[in-house]
Amino acid sequence: MTGGRDRDAAGRPRQARPRDALGRPLPYGAVGVEPVPEEALPPREALDLARSLVREGRPFAAHEVLEARWKAGPEEERDLWQGLAQICVGLTHAARGNTTGAVRLLERGVDRLEEYAAGHEAPYQLDLAAIAVRVRERARELARGGPAR
């Protein structure tokens, strides 16, 4: 174990420890997956990268990309980005075999998206209603004992 948190040259906390595809820390010196940018990307770029990471089986990394966007974005988009990030955490829990956590986070993420959609136009060409339907379907499938995927 190291003495304290990893930090960059400016003293900001940074994760130096390698991680596996599902975000679990590996021992220092091990080969992990390529890290994602810690700084917030522009909205469309963040969405494209997150989508790509989920398709590659890296929902935890997608969560990190979306979380950076939610923390840097405007307050009125908070529920949008936080909901998308929570969905990715739910997918991470599912892949790690934590069905209960997966279902809870998937549902919590969809609730946030629906709250956002109730008061806003769908931004960035996202079909929030279709996302909500698919994620709720996935949560029900997991709750019934379906595959983690």
N, C-alpha and C positions, 0 to 999 in steps of 0.2 A: 504494500500500500504506500502511496506517496503522501507527503505531508501537505494536505490541503487540496484545494481545487486547482485544476489546470487553468493557466492564465496565458494570454498572449503578451506580446512585448509591451503593450500599453497598460497591462494589468487587468484587462477585462477577462471575465471568466470565459473560457473556451474549452471545448471537449477535445482533448488530445488522445484519449484512449480509443483504440479501434472498436468498431461495432460490427455485429453480424447483420444480415439482411433485415432482421426484425428488430433492430435497435438495441439488442442486448450487448452490454460491454464485454469486450474480449480482453485478455491480458495485454499489458503494454508489450509492444514488439510483435504481436500477432498480426496477421494480415486480415483486414476487415474490408467491408465494402467502401466504395468511394464516398466520402462525406458530402453533404449538400451544403450550399452556401448558408451561412448563419445570418447574413444580412437579408432584409426583405427585398424580394424581387418585385418588379412592376406586376400589377395584377394578372394580366394575361400570361406573362412568362411564368408566374408562380402557379397558375392553373395548369398550364401545359406541362410543366415539370412535375407537379404533383400527380397529374393523370398518368404520365409516363412511369413514374416511380411505383404507383399502385399496380400498373400492368406488369411491371418487372418483379412484383412480389415484395415491394419495399414500402408498405403503408406507413411504417414508423417514420421513414425519411420524408414521405409526403406530408405527414403531420408536421414535421419540423419546418418545412417550406411554408405551409399554410399558417402555422403559428407565428412565424416571423412576419408574414403579411398582415395578420390580424393585429399584432402588437404595433405595427408601424402605420396601419391604415387609419382612415377617418373613423371616428366614433360611430357614425351611422352605418358603417359596414361591419361592425364588430360581430354581430350575430351571424352574418354570412360566413366570414372567415373562421370564426370559432366553431360554427356548426360543421363546416367542411373538415376542419382539423379533428374534431371529436369523432367524426365518421371514420377517419383514417386511424385514430386510436382504437376504435371499435374493431376495425379490420385487423389491426395488430394483435389485439387480444384474441380474436378468433384464430388467427394463424398460430398463436402461441398456445392454444388449447384452453383458454379461459372463456368459456361460453357465456357464463353469467356476466362477466365484465364486458364482453363483446356486445351482448344484447343491450345492456344498459347504456353503453356509450353510443351505439348506433342510434338508439331511440332518442337519447339526449341531443345528439347532433341533428337529427331530423327535426326535432322540436324547435331547435334554434333556427334552422333554415325556414321552417314554416312561419315562425314568428317574424323573421326578416321579410319573407315573401308577402305577408299580410299587409305590410306598409310600404313596400318598395317595388319598383319595376325590376324585372330580372336583369341583373347586370352581366356584362361580359359574355353575352350569348349563352348563359346557363339556363337550362330548363329545370328549374328548382322543383317543379311538381313531379317531373319524371324521376329526378334524383330521389326525392322523398319516397315515391312509390317503390323504387328498386331497393332502397336501403331498408325500408320497413319490411319488404318481402324477405330480404336477407336475414333480418333480425328474427322474423317468425320462423324461417327455415332453421336457423341456429337453435332457437328455443325448442324446436321439435326434435333436436338431435341431429340435424343435418350436418354435412361435412364442413370442416373449418375452411377449406380452400385457402 
